[in-house]
Amino acid sequence: MTSFLHTESKEVVLRFSPAQQRYNRRVLILAVVYAALLFPTVFLLSRHLVTGPTAIALGVLPALPVVGFFVAAGTYLVDEHDEYLRMLFTRQSLIATGIAMTAATIWGFLEGFDLAPHAAGYAWPCVWFAGLGAGRCINRMAERGAA
């Protein structure tokens, strides 16, 4: 998701577009909020220190920054004015989605046939985030192959 400028000395200089800078800032803030919400939530709920509607509300809290990651990705695509960078992130996201949906489908069938243990629903966004990394690698290979 970075743009690469090649100088005459074949040196690669990393530059982030303004939209990428905003995206990175949003994701960093959301990651801090996620950690800040997750640890106390796990502590309180795993020890059954809260119950009822309060426990449900507390259980939802760590999911909100994860939803924010998806909103940040969509916002980035809207904000990015460079068509090439937008295409790279779109391809990266499609690869991530393909990986996550394929894994969820296969696991779901295996689980349905009692051939795999239950996977918590929050596992699939984690697979999607890992898929973003795979998409990034594929983008890099495609960029190097085009050069």
Secondary structure, DSSP 8 states (H G I E B T S, - for coil): --EEEE-TT--EEEE--HHHHHHHHHHHHHHHHHHHHHHHHHHHHHTT-S-HHHHHHHHHTTHHHHHHHHHHHHHHHHH---HHHHHHHHHHHHHHHHHHHHHHHHHHHHHHTTSS----TTHHHHHHHHHHHHHHHHHHHHHHHH-
